[in-house]
């Protein structure tokens, strides 16, 4: 994975382009206040996401390794995500495509 940088509106355009290819996505958004003011995770296909339980999140916040399957977060850094109180998700289900973006008020992508 590599970070990508978007101008205002380009993330929505990219999601629209991917939706033409994969169909209508399920969309998760950051819903709580944090230094990361905005974040979005569109999910296509049979991928299922479930928030990670508080105990493993605490372990990640303390910079400890856990074994919990394939995980994703808005920031890409599980430790920083856990320390900020943002959700970390475990993936399950079947084939699909997931796309993640987060940014601050300054437009900086995290």
Backbone as XML, in Angstrom:
<?xml version="1.0"?>
<chain id="A" units="angstrom">
  <residue number="1" name="UNK">
    <atom name="N" x="0.841" y="-1.174" z="0.000"/>
    <atom name="CA" x="0.000" y="0.000" z="0.000"/>
    <atom name="C" x="0.884" y="1.234" z="0.000"/>
  </residue>
  <residue number="2" name="UNK">
    <atom name="N" x="0.438" y="2.239" z="-0.695"/>
    <atom name="CA" x="1.138" y="3.510" z="-0.741"/>
    <atom name="C" x="0.137" y="4.625" z="-0.520"/>
  </residue>
  <residue number="3" name="UNK">
    <atom name="N" x="0.568" y="5.704" z="0.148"/>
    <atom name="CA" x="-0.350" y="6.836" z="0.299"/>
    <atom name="C" x="-0.582" y="7.511" z="-1.044"/>
  </residue>
  <residue number="4" name="UNK">
    <atom name="N" x="-1.765" y="8.024" z="-1.217"/>
    <atom name="CA" x="-2.102" y="8.812" z="-2.398"/>
    <atom name="C" x="-2.587" y="10.164" z="-1.913"/>
  </residue>
  <residue number="5" name="UNK">
    <atom name="N" x="-2.338" y="11.184" z="-2.665"/>
    <atom name="CA" x="-2.737" y="12.520" z="-2.271"/>
    <atom name="C" x="-3.767" y="13.038" z="-3.259"/>
  </residue>
  <residue number="6" name="UNK">
    <atom name="N" x="-4.876" y="13.562" z="-2.728"/>
    <atom name="CA" x="-5.988" y="14.001" z="-3.553"/>
    <atom name="C" x="-6.264" y="15.479" z="-3.325"/>
  </residue>
  <residue number="7" name="UNK">
    <atom name="N" x="-6.687" y="16.139" z="-4.367"/>
    <atom name="CA" x="-7.221" y="17.489" z="-4.229"/>
    <atom name="C" x="-8.664" y="17.359" z="-3.741"/>
  </residue>
  <residue number="8" name="UNK">
    <atom name="N" x="-9.213" y="18.460" z="-3.261"/>
    <atom name="CA" x="-10.589" y="18.487" z="-2.779"/>
    <atom name="C" x="-11.522" y="17.906" z="-3.837"/>
  </residue>
  <residue number="9" name="UNK">
    <atom name="N" x="-12.330" y="16.955" z="-3.474"/>
    <atom name="CA" x="-13.297" y="16.342" z="-4.383"/>
    <atom name="C" x="-12.770" y="15.129" z="-5.133"/>
  </residue>
  <residue number="10" name="UNK">
    <atom name="N" x="-11.446" y="14.972" z="-5.215"/>
    <atom name="CA" x="-10.896" y="13.845" z="-5.964"/>
    <atom name="C" x="-11.186" y="12.500" z="-5.309"/>
  </residue>
  <residue number="11" name="UNK">
    <atom name="N" x="-11.236" y="12.459" z="-3.979"/>
    <atom name="CA" x="-11.550" y="11.200" z="-3.300"/>
    <atom name="C" x="-12.946" y="10.738" z="-3.713"/>
  </residue>
  <residue number="12" name="UNK">
    <atom name="N" x="-13.904" y="11.671" z="-3.724"/>
    <atom name="CA" x="-15.265" y="11.318" z="-4.140"/>
    <atom name="C" x="-15.294" y="10.849" z="-5.593"/>
  </residue>
  <residue number="13" name="UNK">
    <atom name="N" x="-14.502" y="11.512" z="-6.440"/>
    <atom name="CA" x="-14.433" y="11.097" z="-7.841"/>
    <atom name="C" x="-13.863" y="9.685" z="-7.967"/>
  </residue>
  <residue number="14" name="UNK">
    <atom name="N" x="-12.835" y="9.383" z="-7.170"/>
    <atom name="CA" x="-12.235" y="8.050" z="-7.229"/>
    <atom name="C" x="-13.218" y="6.988" z="-6.745"/>
  </residue>
  <residue number="15" name="UNK">
    <atom name="N" x="-13.960" y="7.296" z="-5.672"/>
    <atom name="CA" x="-14.971" y="6.362" z="-5.176"/>
    <atom name="C" x="-16.042" y="6.143" z="-6.247"/>
  </residue>
  <residue number="16" name="UNK">
    <atom name="N" x="-16.450" y="7.215" z="-6.931"/>
    <atom name="CA" x="-17.421" y="7.087" z="-8.017"/>
    <atom name="C" x="-16.909" y="6.214" z="-9.145"/>
  </residue>
  <residue number="17" name="UNK">
    <atom name="N" x="-15.634" y="6.396" z="-9.517"/>
    <atom name="CA" x="-15.031" y="5.584" z="-10.573"/>
    <atom name="C" x="-15.005" y="4.109" z="-10.167"/>
  </residue>
  <residue number="18" name="UNK">
    <atom name="N" x="-14.597" y="3.843" z="-8.914"/>
    <atom name="CA" x="-14.552" y="2.458" z="-8.434"/>
    <atom name="C" x="-15.951" y="1.854" z="-8.327"/>
  </residue>
  <residue number="19" name="UNK">
    <atom name="N" x="-16.932" y="2.684" z="-7.996"/>
    <atom name="CA" x="-18.318" y="2.197" z="-7.890"/>
    <atom name="C" x="-18.861" y="1.751" z="-9.237"/>
  </residue>
  <residue number="20" name="UNK">
    <atom name="N" x="-18.424" y="2.408" z="-10.310"/>
    <atom name="CA" x="-18.842" y="1.979" z="-11.646"/>
    <atom name="C" x="-18.310" y="0.588" z="-11.950"/>
  </residue>
  <residue number="21" name="UNK">
    <atom name="N" x="-17.140" y="0.274" z="-11.406"/>
    <atom name="CA" x="-16.514" y="-1.023" z="-11.652"/>
    <atom name="C" x="-17.043" y="-2.100" z="-10.709"/>
  </residue>
  <residue number="22" name="UNK">
    <atom name="N" x="-17.226" y="-1.749" z="-9.405"/>
    <atom name="CA" x="-17.535" y="-2.758" z="-8.385"/>
    <atom name="C" x="-18.958" y="-2.687" z="-7.827"/>
  </residue>
  <residue number="23" name="UNK">
    <atom name="N" x="-19.724" y="-1.649" z="-8.155"/>
    <atom name="CA" x="-21.080" y="-1.505" z="-7.620"/>
    <atom name="C" x="-21.120" y="-0.536" z="-6.446"/>
  </residue>
  <residue number="24" name="UNK">
    <atom name="N" x="-22.256" y="-0.462" z="-5.810"/>
    <atom name="CA" x="-22.463" y="0.474" z="-4.706"/>
    <atom name="C" x="-21.738" y="-0.040" z="-3.459"/>
  </residue>
  <residue number="25" name="UNK">
    <atom name="N" x="-20.881" y="0.813" z="-2.845"/>
    <atom name="CA" x="-20.144" y="0.349" z="-1.665"/>
    <atom name="C" x="-20.908" y="0.563" z="-0.373"/>
  </residue>
  <residue number="26" name="UNK">
    <atom name="N" x="-20.524" y="-0.214" z="0.626"/>
    <atom name="CA" x="-20.882" y="0.099" z="2.010"/>
    <atom name="C" x="-19.869" y="1.169" z="2.412"/>
  </residue>
  <residue number="27" name="UNK">
    <atom name="N" x="-20.286" y="2.210" z="3.120"/>
    <atom name="CA" x="-19.357" y="3.289" z="3.465"/>
    <atom name="C" x="-19.330" y="3.499" z="4.972"/>
  </residue>
  <residue number="28" name="UNK">
    <atom name="N" x="-18.102" y="3.479" z="5.523"/>
    <atom name="CA" x="-17.870" y="3.819" z="6.922"/>
    <atom name="C" x="-17.212" y="5.190" z="6.957"/>
  </residue>
  <residue number="29" name="UNK">
    <atom name="N" x="-17.606" y="6.029" z="7.935"/>
    <atom name="CA" x="-16.995" y="7.350" z="8.080"/>
    <atom name="C" x="-16.595" y="7.556" z="9.530"/>
  </residue>
  <residue number="30" name="UNK">
    <atom name="N" x="-15.565" y="8.369" z="9.730"/>
    <atom name="CA" x="-15.207" y="8.757" z="11.101"/>
    <atom name="C" x="-16.362" y="9.564" z="11.649"/>
  </residue>
  <residue number="31" name="UNK">
    <atom name="N" x="-16.840" y="9.189" z="12.836"/>
    <atom name="CA" x="-18.009" y="9.850" z="13.406"/>
    <atom name="C" x="-17.720" y="10.537" z="14.734"/>
  </residue>
  <residue number="32" name="UNK">
    <atom name="N" x="-16.457" y="10.531" z="15.162"/>
    <atom name="CA" x="-16.130" y="11.169" z="16.432"/>
    <atom name="C" x="-15.033" y="12.192" z="16.209"/>
  </residue>
  <residue number="33" name="UNK">
    <atom name="N" x="-14.952" y="13.178" z="17.121"/>
    <atom name="CA" x="-13.942" y="14.204" z="16.987"/>
    <atom name="C" x="-12.543" y="13.663" z="17.248"/>
  </residue>
  <residue number="34" name="UNK">
    <atom name="N" x="-11.574" y="14.142" z="16.495"/>
    <atom name="CA" x="-10.177" y="13.760" z="16.668"/>
    <atom name="C" x="-9.342" y="14.687" z="15.805"/>
  </residue>
  <residue number="35" name="UNK">
    <atom name="N" x="-8.012" y="14.607" z="15.901"/>
    <atom name="CA" x="-7.189" y="15.400" z="14.987"/>
    <atom name="C" x="-7.425" y="15.029" z="13.528"/>
  </residue>
  <residue number="36" name="UNK">
    <atom name="N" x="-7.898" y="13.822" z="13.275"/>
    <atom name="CA" x="-8.275" y="13.436" z="11.920"/>
    <atom name="C" x="-9.739" y="13.825" z="11.769"/>
  </residue>
  <residue number="37" name="UNK">
    <atom name="N" x="-9.971" y="14.911" z="11.060"/>
    <atom name="CA" x="-11.319" y="15.454" z="11.005"/>
    <atom name="C" x="-12.240" y="14.692" z="10.076"/>
  </residue>
  <residue number="38" name="UNK">
    <atom name="N" x="-11.676" y="14.081" z="9.070"/>
    <atom name="CA" x="-12.507" y="13.361" z="8.109"/>
    <atom name="C" x="-11.834" y="12.044" z="7.727"/>
  </residue>
  <residue number="39" name="UNK">
    <atom name="N" x="-12.644" y="11.036" z="7.505"/>
    <atom name="CA" x="-12.133" y="9.750" z="7.052"/>
    <atom name="C" x="-13.259" y="8.941" z="6.452"/>
  </residue>
  <residue number="40" name="UNK">
    <atom name="N" x="-12.913" y="8.127" z="5.473"/>
    <atom name="CA" x="-13.919" y="7.327" z="4.790"/>
    <atom name="C" x="-13.318" y="5.978" z="4.401"/>
  </residue>
  <residue number="41" name="UNK">
    <atom name="N" x="-14.135" y="4.946" z="4.531"/>
    <atom name="CA" x="-13.743" y="3.608" z="4.090"/>
    <atom name="C" x="-14.903" y="3.035" z="3.277"/>
  </residue>
  <residue number="42" name="UNK">
    <atom name="N" x="-14.830" y="3.111" z="1.938"/>
    <atom name="CA" x="-15.816" y="2.413" z="1.120"/>
    <atom name="C" x="-15.395" y="0.946" z="0.948"/>
  </residue>
  <residue number="43" name="UNK">
    <atom name="N" x="-16.377" y="0.063" z="0.984"/>
    <atom name="CA" x="-16.124" y="-1.376" z="0.918"/>
    <atom name="C" x="-17.036" y="-1.972" z="-0.149"/>
  </residue>
  <residue number="44" name="UNK">
    <atom name="N" x="-16.421" y="-2.655" z="-1.090"/>
    <atom name="CA" x="-17.172" y="-3.312" z="-2.152"/>
    <atom name="C" x="-17.062" y="-4.826" z="-2.017"/>
  </residue>
  <residue number="45" name="UNK">
    <atom name="N" x="-18.067" y="-5.525" z="-2.498"/>
    <atom name="CA" x="-18.018" y="-6.981" z="-2.538"/>
    <atom name="C" x="-18.497" y="-7.622" z="-1.249"/>
  </residue>
  <residue number="46" name="UNK">
    <atom name="N" x="-17.922" y="-8.765" z="-0.929"/>
    <atom name="CA" x="-18.380" y="-9.578" z="0.192"/>
    <atom name="C" x="-17.569" y="-9.358" z="1.467"/>
  </residue>
  <residue number="47" name="UNK">
    <atom name="N" x="-16.706" y="-8.336" z="1.472"/>
    <atom name="CA" x="-15.909" y="-8.049" z="2.664"/>
    <atom name="C" x="-16.843" y="-7.608" z="3.787"/>
  </residue>
  <residue number="48" name="UNK">
    <atom name="N" x="-16.601" y="-8.140" z="4.965"/>
    <atom name="CA" x="-17.336" y="-7.737" z="6.168"/>
    <atom name="C" x="-16.332" y="-7.111" z="7.122"/>
  </residue>
  <residue number="49" name="UNK">
    <atom name="N" x="-16.748" y="-6.067" z="7.828"/>
    <atom name="CA" x="-15.874" y="-5.416" z="8.804"/>
    <atom name="C" x="-16.545" y="-5.448" z="10.169"/>
  </residue>
  <residue number="50" name="UNK">
    <atom name="N" x="-15.738" y="-5.653" z="11.190"/>
    <atom name="CA" x="-16.256" y="-5.585" z="12.557"/>
    <atom name="C" x="-15.232" y="-4.826" z="13.392"/>
  </residue>
  <residue number="51" name="UNK">
    <atom name="N" x="-15.704" y="-3.915" z="14.244"/>
    <atom name="CA" x="-14.762" y="-3.180" z="15.094"/>
    <atom name="C" x="-14.019" y="-4.146" z="16.013"/>
  </residue>
  <residue number="52" name="UNK">
    <atom name="N" x="-12.756" y="-3.889" z="16.185"/>
    <atom name="CA" x="-11.929" y="-4.682" z="17.080"/>
    <atom name="C" x="-12.345" y="-4.400" z="18.521"/>
  </residue>
  <residue number="53" name="UNK">
    <atom name="N" x="-12.358" y="-5.422" z="19.363"/>
    <atom name="CA" x="-12.750" y="-5.291" z="20.773"/>
    <atom name="C" x="-11.773" y="-4.372" z="21.515"/>
  </residue>
  <residue number="54" name="UNK">
    <atom name="N" x="-12.218" y="-3.754" z="22.616"/>
    <atom name="CA" x="-11.368" y="-2.819" z="23.363"/>
    <atom name="C" x="-10.042" y="-3.401" z="23.866"/>
  </residue>
  <residue number="55" name="UNK">
    <atom name="N" x="-10.018" y="-4.651" z="24.298"/>
    <atom name="CA" x="-8.788" y="-5.228" z="24.844"/>
    <atom name="C" x="-7.652" y="-5.274" z="23.820"/>
  </residue>
  <residue number="56" name="UNK">
    <atom name="N" x="-7.872" y="-5.819" z="22.609"/>
    <atom name="CA" x="-6.796" y="-5.788" z="21.619"/>
    <atom name="C" x="-6.423" y="-4.367" z="21.187"/>
  </residue>
  <residue number="57" name="UNK">
    <atom name="N" x="-7.407" y="-3.463" z="21.171"/>
    <atom name="CA" x="-7.109" y="-2.072" z="20.819"/>
    <atom name="C" x="-6.159" y="-1.464" z="21.851"/>
  </residue>
  <residue number="58" name="UNK">
    <atom name="N" x="-6.380" y="-1.763" z="23.131"/>
    <atom name="CA" x="-5.480" y="-1.279" z="24.182"/>
    <atom name="C" x="-4.075" y="-1.813" z="23.991"/>
  </residue>
  <residue number="59" name="UNK">
    <atom name="N" x="-3.964" y="-3.070" z="23.584"/>
    <atom name="CA" x="-2.652" y="-3.667" z="23.329"/>
    <atom name="C" x="-1.953" y="-2.934" z="22.175"/>
  </residue>
  <residue number="60" name="UNK">
    <atom name="N" x="-2.697" y="-2.626" z="21.129"/>
    <atom name="CA" x="-2.120" y="-1.900" z="20.002"/>
    <atom name="C" x="-1.697" y="-0.488" z="20.400"/>
  </residue>
  <residue number="61" name="UNK">
    <atom name="N" x="-2.500" y="0.162" z="21.245"/>
    <atom name="CA" x="-2.152" y="1.509" z="21.714"/>
    <atom name="C" x="-0.845" y="1.499" z="22.496"/>
  </residue>
  <residue number="62" name="UNK">
    <atom name="N" x="-0.570" y="0.398" z="23.184"/>
    <atom name="CA" x="0.664" y="0.248" z="23.962"/>
    <atom name="C" x="1.821" y="-0.264" z="23.092"/>
  </residue>
  <residue number="63" name="UNK">
    <atom name="N" x="1.604" y="-0.301" z="21.775"/>
    <atom name="CA" x="2.610" y="-0.739" z="20.802"/>
    <atom name="C" x="2.976" y="-2.220" z="20.942"/>
  </residue>
  <residue number="64" name="UNK">
    <atom name="N" x="2.013" y="-3.029" z="21.367"/>
    <atom name="CA" x="2.207" y="-4.478" z="21.448"/>
    <atom name="C" x="1.573" y="-5.136" z="20.232"/>
  </residue>
  <residue number="65" name="UNK">
    <atom name="N" x="2.179" y="-6.219" z="19.790"/>
    <atom name="CA" x="1.628" y="-6.989" z="18.679"/>
    <atom name="C" x="0.461" y="-7.839" z="19.159"/>
  </residue>
  <residue number="66" name="UNK">
    <atom name="N" x="-0.517" y="-8.002" z="18.288"/>
    <atom name="CA" x="-1.646" y="-8.895" z="18.576"/>
    <atom name="C" x="-1.854" y="-9.790" z="17.361"/>
  </residue>
  <residue number="67" name="UNK">
    <atom name="N" x="-2.547" y="-10.868" z="17.570"/>
    <atom name="CA" x="-2.947" y="-11.762" z="16.480"/>
    <atom name="C" x="-4.476" y="-11.691" z="16.401"/>
  </residue>
  <residue number="68" name="UNK">
    <atom name="N" x="-4.959" y="-10.959" z="15.408"/>
    <atom name="CA" x="-6.402" y="-10.767" z="15.308"/>
    <atom name="C" x="-6.904" y="-10.857" z="13.875"/>
  </residue>
  <residue number="69" name="UNK">
    <atom name="N" x="-6.104" y="-11.423" z="12.987"/>
    <atom name="CA" x="-6.522" y="-11.506" z="11.603"/>
    <atom name="C" x="-6.104" y="-10.273" z="10.831"/>
  </residue>
  <residue number="70" name="UNK">
    <atom name="N" x="-6.764" y="-10.031" z="9.704"/>
    <atom name="CA" x="-6.422" y="-8.895" z="8.854"/>
    <atom name="C" x="-7.150" y="-7.665" z="9.363"/>
  </residue>
  <residue number="71" name="UNK">
    <atom name="N" x="-6.388" y="-6.617" z="9.686"/>
    <atom name="CA" x="-6.948" y="-5.405" z="10.267"/>
    <atom name="C" x="-6.749" y="-4.216" z="9.338"/>
  </residue>
  <residue number="72" name="UNK">
    <atom name="N" x="-7.661" y="-3.245" z="9.424"/>
    <atom name="CA" x="-7.523" y="-1.971" z="8.719"/>
    <atom name="C" x="-7.937" y="-0.852" z="9.664"/>
  </residue>
  <residue number="73" name="UNK">
    <atom name="N" x="-7.393" y="0.347" z="9.383"/>
    <atom name="CA" x="-7.768" y="1.525" z="10.158"/>
    <atom name="C" x="-7.730" y="2.742" z="9.245"/>
  </residue>
  <residue number="74" name="UNK">
    <atom name="N" x="-8.272" y="3.843" z="9.731"/>
    <atom name="CA" x="-8.275" y="5.065" z="8.942"/>
    <atom name="C" x="-6.871" y="5.612" z="8.715"/>
  </residue>
  <residue number="75" name="UNK">
    <atom name="N" x="-5.955" y="5.373" z="9.640"/>
    <atom name="CA" x="-4.640" y="6.000" z="9.578"/>
    <atom name="C" x="-3.536" y="5.110" z="9.038"/>
  </residue>
  <residue number="76" name="UNK">
    <atom name="N" x="-3.729" y="3.812" z="9.004"/>
    <atom name="CA" x="-2.665" y="2.924" z="8.565"/>
    <atom name="C" x="-1.714" y="2.542" z="9.685"/>
  </residue>
  <residue number="77" name="UNK">
    <atom name="N" x="-1.633" y="3.334" z="10.732"/>
    <atom name="CA" x="-0.844" y="3.025" z="11.923"/>
    <atom name="C" x="-1.815" y="2.593" z="13.016"/>
  </residue>
  <residue number="78" name="UNK">
    <atom name="N" x="-1.772" y="1.313" z="13.359"/>
    <atom name="CA" x="-2.715" y="0.819" z="14.368"/>
    <atom name="C" x="-2.450" y="1.455" z="15.730"/>
  </residue>
  <residue number="79" name="UNK">
    <atom name="N" x="-1.185" y="1.662" z="16.074"/>
    <atom name="CA" x="-0.861" y="2.276" z="17.359"/>
    <atom name="C" x="-1.446" y="3.683" z="17.444"/>
  </residue>
  <residue number="80" name="UNK">
    <atom name="N" x="-1.186" y="4.505" z="16.442"/>
    <atom name="CA" x="-1.706" y="5.883" z="16.452"/>
    <atom name="C" x="-3.237" y="5.898" z="16.407"/>
  </residue>
  <residue number="81" name="UNK">
    <atom name="N" x="-3.819" y="5.029" z="15.603"/>
    <atom name="CA" x="-5.273" y="4.938" z="15.520"/>
    <atom name="C" x="-5.869" y="4.615" z="16.884"/>
  </residue>
  <residue number="82" name="UNK">
    <atom name="N" x="-5.298" y="3.616" z="17.575"/>
    <atom name="CA" x="-5.794" y="3.216" z="18.896"/>
    <atom name="C" x="-5.605" y="4.343" z="19.904"/>
  </residue>
  <residue number="83" name="UNK">
    <atom name="N" x="-4.462" y="5.024" z="19.869"/>
    <atom name="CA" x="-4.201" y="6.112" z="20.816"/>
    <atom name="C" x="-5.170" y="7.274" z="20.626"/>
  </residue>
  <residue number="84" name="UNK">
    <atom name="N" x="-5.617" y="7.497" z="19.397"/>
    <atom name="CA" x="-6.572" y="8.571" z="19.118"/>
    <atom name="C" x="-8.025" y="8.159" z="19.375"/>
  </residue>
  <residue number="85" name="UNK">
    <atom name="N" x="-8.242" y="6.880" z="19.697"/>
    <atom name="CA" x="-9.601" y="6.413" z="19.972"/>
    <atom name="C" x="-10.437" y="6.179" z="18.729"/>
  </residue>
  <residue number="86" name="UNK">
    <atom name="N" x="-9.781" y="6.065" z="17.576"/>
    <atom name="CA" x="-10.508" y="5.776" z="16.340"/>
    <atom name="C" x="-10.666" y="4.272" z="16.185"/>
  </residue>
  <residue number="87" name="UNK">
    <atom name="N" x="-11.681" y="3.829" z="15.467"/>
    <atom name="CA" x="-11.905" y="2.387" z="15.338"/>
    <atom name="C" x="-10.856" y="1.688" z="14.477"/>
  </residue>
  <residue number="88" name="UNK">
    <atom name="N" x="-10.587" y="0.458" z="14.845"/>
    <atom name="CA" x="-9.773" y="-0.461" z="14.060"/>
    <atom name="C" x="-10.701" y="-1.617" z="13.713"/>
  </residue>
  <residue number="89" name="UNK">
    <atom name="N" x="-10.686" y="-2.027" z="12.465"/>
    <atom name="CA" x="-11.619" y="-3.047" z="11.998"/>
    <atom name="C" x="-10.903" y="-4.336" z="11.617"/>
  </residue>
  <residue number="90" name="UNK">
    <atom name="N" x="-11.551" y="-5.462" z="11.929"/>
    <atom name="CA" x="-11.104" y="-6.772" z="11.477"/>
    <atom name="C" x="-11.917" y="-7.109" z="10.232"/>
  </residue>
  <residue number="91" name="UNK">
    <atom name="N" x="-11.233" y="-7.606" z="9.204"/>
    <atom name="CA" x="-11.911" y="-7.980" z="7.960"/>
    <atom name="C" x="-12.219" y="-9.469" z="7.942"/>
  </residue>
  <residue number="92" name="UNK">
    <atom name="N" x="-13.370" y="-9.798" z="7.396"/>
    <atom name="CA" x="-13.753" y="-11.190" z="7.175"/>
    <atom name="C" x="-14.634" y="-11.217" z="5.935"/>
  </residue>
  <residue number="93" name="UNK">
    <atom name="N" x="-15.271" y="-12.343" z="5.695"/>
    <atom name="CA" x="-16.165" y="-12.453" z="4.553"/>
    <atom name="C" x="-15.472" y="-13.019" z="3.340"/>
  </residue>
  <residue number="94" name="UNK">
    <atom name="N" x="-15.822" y="-12.484" z="2.184"/>
    <atom name="CA" x="-15.300" y="-13.010" z="0.932"/>
    <atom name="C" x="-14.573" y="-11.962" z="0.117"/>
  </residue>
  <residue number="95" name="UNK">
    <atom name="N" x="-14.469" y="-12.205" z="-1.195"/>
    <atom name="CA" x="-13.714" y="-11.299" z="-2.051"/>
    <atom name="C" x="-14.357" y="-9.917" z="-2.145"/>
  </residue>
  <residue number="96" name="UNK">
    <atom name="N" x="-13.511" y="-8.937" z="-2.349"/>
    <atom name="CA" x="-13.987" y="-7.580" z="-2.476"/>
    <atom name="C" x="-12.835" y="-6.603" z="-2.568"/>
  </residue>
  <residue number="97" name="UNK">
    <atom name="N" x="-13.154" y="-5.341" z="-2.427"/>
    <atom name="CA" x="-12.184" y="-4.266" z="-2.545"/>
    <atom name="C" x="-12.478" y="-3.253" z="-1.453"/>
  </residue>
  <residue number="98" name="UNK">
    <atom name="N" x="-11.423" y="-2.771" z="-0.792"/>
    <atom name="CA" x="-11.589" y="-1.772" z="0.268"/>
    <atom name="C" x="-10.634" y="-0.622" z="-0.018"/>
  </residue>
  <residue number="99" name="UNK">
    <atom name="N" x="-11.083" y="0.614" z="0.224"/>
    <atom name="CA" x="-10.318" y="1.811" z="-0.090"/>
    <atom name="C" x="-10.427" y="2.710" z="1.136"/>
  </residue>
  <residue number="100" name="UNK">
    <atom name="N" x="-9.322" y="3.263" z="1.605"/>
    <atom name="CA" x="-9.334" y="4.029" z="2.860"/>
    <atom name="C" x="-8.685" y="5.387" z="2.641"/>
  </residue>
  <residue number="101" name="UNK">
    <atom name="N" x="-9.315" y="6.438" z="3.171"/>
    <atom name="CA" x="-8.732" y="7.777" z="3.115"/>
    <atom name="C" x="-9.070" y="8.526" z="4.399"/>
  </residue>
  <residue number="102" name="UNK">
    <atom name="N" x="-8.108" y="9.322" z="4.875"/>
    <atom name="CA" x="-8.356" y="10.211" z="6.010"/>
    <atom name="C" x="-7.533" y="11.472" z="5.823"/>
  </residue>
  <residue number="103" name="UNK">
    <atom name="N" x="-8.056" y="12.592" z="6.340"/>
    <atom name="CA" x="-7.378" y="13.868" z="6.152"/>
    <atom name="C" x="-7.781" y="14.826" z="7.263"/>
  </residue>
  <residue number="104" name="UNK">
    <atom name="N" x="-6.925" y="15.806" z="7.524"/>
    <atom name="CA" x="-7.181" y="16.811" z="8.543"/>
    <atom name="C" x="-7.698" y="18.085" z="7.932"/>
  </residue>
  <residue number="105" name="UNK">
    <atom name="N" x="-7.967" y="19.070" z="8.779"/>
    <atom name="CA" x="-8.504" y="20.346" z="8.312"/>
    <atom name="C" x="-7.549" y="21.047" z="7.359"/>
  </residue>
  <residue number="106" name="UNK">
    <atom name="N" x="-6.254" y="20.777" z="7.508"/>
    <atom name="CA" x="-5.259" y="21.385" z="6.639"/>
    <atom name="C" x="-5.145" y="20.680" z="5.290"/>
  </residue>
  <residue number="107" name="UNK">
    <atom name="N" x="-5.938" y="19.621" z="5.089"/>
    <atom name="CA" x="-5.904" y="18.863" z="3.852"/>
    <atom name="C" x="-4.844" y="17.783" z="3.843"/>
  </residue>
  <residue number="108" name="UNK">
    <atom name="N" x="-4.036" y="17.720" z="4.897"/>
    <atom name="CA" x="-2.978" y="16.726" z="4.960"/>
    <atom name="C" x="-3.592" y="15.337" z="5.100"/>
  </residue>
  <residue number="109" name="UNK">
    <atom name="N" x="-3.125" y="14.425" z="4.282"/>
    <atom name="CA" x="-3.589" y="13.042" z="4.361"/>
    <atom name="C" x="-2.796" y="12.354" z="5.453"/>
  </residue>
  <residue number="110" name="UNK">
    <atom name="N" x="-3.486" y="11.619" z="6.335"/>
    <atom name="CA" x="-2.825" y="10.932" z="7.442"/>
    <atom name="C" x="-2.543" y="9.502" z="7.086"/>
  </residue>
</chain>
